[in-house]
Amino acid sequence: MTDSSEYTPPSVWKWDKENGGKFASINRPIAGPTHEKELPVGQHPLQLYSLATPNGVKVTIMLEELLSLGYSGAEYDAWLTKIGDGEQFSSGFVAANPNSKIPALIDLSTAVPTRVFESGAILLYLAEKFGAFLPDDPAKRTECISWLFWQMSSAPYLGGGFGHFYAYAPFNIEYAIDRFAMEVKRQLDVLDRHLADHQFMVDDEYTIADMAIWPWYGSVVAGKIYGESATFLEAHTYTNVVRWTREISERKAVQRGRMVNRTFGDDNEQLHERHDAGDFETKTQDKLGPSS
Ligand SMILES: N[C@@H](CCC(=O)N[C@@H](CS)C(=O)NCC(=O)O)C(=O)O
């Protein structure tokens, strides 16, 4: 590996397994399983295989929101997928998601089990299955889906672009950080202008669009991801995003959802696996101890 200013690409790219990047041990240029292992299956209709990254949290928030509305069919087992250990490359996980990324959902309540992958697709699937958090009115529904797709296509610039080069790359590349900081600030401004006269992404209706956007952009303005990035991006200046972030953070289902499959942060906020609503009271890491 060389400093970016010295690098001339060869005519054909070759895989350098030791490229020094934070995720070098799991990144590969090929798909498919690396080992045979079935996924565990619990008692509930919905089986979730995930981790509490922003993409994972979208789904656990949705499930907790559905349960808080009384949809018992949304009961779920949340199994921890340790992506740092390559668990997303097991044969069972690849059968659930050929893209080997969390989150992956299997719905056992259908005649034949239904697999759903891609967090946006999972939100849409659950919203349609339960008839919740997706407006019925055609214009509002379209607005909701537009914002959902906006998030899915925009966040890779925030995570894989800005976050990677600002916080994870083995050395700082000014060009890359500049390029992606500019784009993330533009995206924050898109949200800020919209939220100036909308309580939520779709008027005053809290929907799957908020659940998709909050874990990423709410984390930035709350200073929860990528080190000092909130200061670097002057996140506090996006006051409407800050207001919306705070409002969503106060929801009980959101507070529960962000704890599920969480393996970092305070022990009392880490619920590695969730198999029952009571687990929030009895199975967080502060209750189980560090080795569990
Ligand atoms: N577009 C996908 C992205 C999912 C994704 O990137 N998941 C990451 C964690 S946030 C992952 O599983 N990474 C493991 C890997 O890349 O091997 C979604 O929204 O579901």
The ligand as an SDF file (V2000), in Angstrom:
LIG
                    3D

 20 19  0  0  0  0  0  0  0  0999 V2000
  -27.7760   -1.3350    1.6930 N   0  0  0  0  0  0  0  0  0  0  0  0
  -27.6390   -2.2920    2.7640 C   0  0  0  0  0  0  0  0  0  0  0  0
  -26.3500   -2.0240    3.4750 C   0  0  0  0  0  0  0  0  0  0  0  0
  -26.1250   -2.9990    4.5950 C   0  0  0  0  0  0  0  0  0  0  0  0
  -24.7100   -2.8910    5.1320 C   0  0  0  0  0  0  0  0  0  0  0  0
  -23.8450   -2.2050    4.5710 O   0  0  0  0  0  0  0  0  0  0  0  0
  -24.4510   -3.5850    6.2430 N   0  0  0  0  0  0  0  0  0  0  0  0
  -23.1170   -3.5780    6.8260 C   0  0  0  0  0  0  0  0  0  0  0  0
  -23.1930   -3.0990    8.2610 C   0  0  0  0  0  0  0  0  0  0  0  0
  -23.9190   -1.5080    8.3640 S   0  0  0  0  0  0  0  0  0  0  0  0
  -22.5550   -4.9820    6.8160 C   0  0  0  0  0  0  0  0  0  0  0  0
  -23.2550   -5.9350    7.0600 O   0  0  0  0  0  0  0  0  0  0  0  0
  -21.2720   -5.1160    6.5140 N   0  0  0  0  0  0  0  0  0  0  0  0
  -20.6060   -6.3720    6.4880 C   0  0  0  0  0  0  0  0  0  0  0  0
  -19.7410   -6.5350    5.2840 C   0  0  0  0  0  0  0  0  0  0  0  0
  -19.6580   -5.5990    4.4800 O   0  0  0  0  0  0  0  0  0  0  0  0
  -19.1380   -7.6070    5.1440 O   0  0  0  0  0  0  0  0  0  0  0  0
  -28.8330   -2.1540    3.7150 C   0  0  0  0  0  0  0  0  0  0  0  0
  -29.2820   -1.0250    3.9130 O   0  0  0  0  0  0  0  0  0  0  0  0
  -29.3220   -3.1740    4.2370 O   0  0  0  0  0  0  0  0  0  0  0  0
  1  2  1  0
  2  3  1  0
  2 18  1  0
  3  4  1  0
  4  5  1  0
  5  6  2  0
  5  7  1  0
  7  8  1  0
  8  9  1  0
  8 11  1  0
  9 10  1  0
 11 12  2  0
 11 13  1  0
 13 14  1  0
 14 15  1  0
 15 16  2  0
 15 17  1  0
 18 19  2  0
 18 20  1  0
M  END
$$$$
